[in-house]
Amino acid sequence: MLSMGETLFRIVLGYGIIGALVALLFTFGALTLRDPVYQDTRIRVRLIFIPGFVLLWPMMLSKRVGRENSGGDPS
């Protein structure tokens, strides 16, 4: 049986791993295809966004899924 600390560590680690994967997806994939301004940004600027994507990945995914389901760009 896992202790409370080990369980918490595994939850935080899982959140961080998923966040890192989503951050890479958004940084070098999804936003590049969607936003014409983002296509022209330098790699250094894109790297600045990665920590935010890692922490806020549930919100970023829900916005992405919401746009795809609605069929449009709700700006």
N, C-alpha and C positions, 0 to 999 in steps of 0.2 A: 504494500500500500504506500502511495506517495504522501509525503508530508505536504503541508500547506504551502511552504516555500517552493518546493519542487513543482507543485501544480501551478502556482502563480508564475514561476519562471517559464514553464512550458507554454502557458497561455500568452505571455508577453512575447516569447520567442516566435510563436506561430503568427501572432499579429504582425510582428516585424518582418518575417519572411514573406508573408502575403503582401504586406505593404511595399516591400522592396520589389517584388515582381510586378505589382500594379504600377509602381513608380516608373520602372523601366518601360513598361508597356505604354504609359502615357507620355513619358519624356521622349521616346524615340519612335513611337508608333501612332497612337490614336490622335494626339494633338497635332502632330505633323500633318496628318491627312485632313483634319477638320478646319484648322485655323490657318489662313494664308499668311498672317503676320508671324505666327509661330514658326512657319517653315523657314523664314529668313533669319531666325535668331541663331546666335553663335552657341557653340557647345558649352561654353562657360556659363552662359545665362541659363541654359537648360539644366545644368547641374545644380544651380541655386534652387530650383523648384523641387528637386528630389526629396529633401527632408520633409517638406510640406505634404507631398504626395504619400510618403510613407506613413505619416501620422494621420492623414485625413482620407485614406484610401476608401473607407466605406462610403463617404459622401461622394467622392469622385466616381466610384462605380455606380452608385444609385443615379447620379446625374446622367452618366453615359447610357445606362440601361433605359432610363426614362426617355431620353431623346430617341433611342432606337425604337422603342415601343410606340411613341407618339407619331413617328413617321416624319417629323419636322424638327425645326430648330427653334425651341421656345426661348427666344431672346427677349 
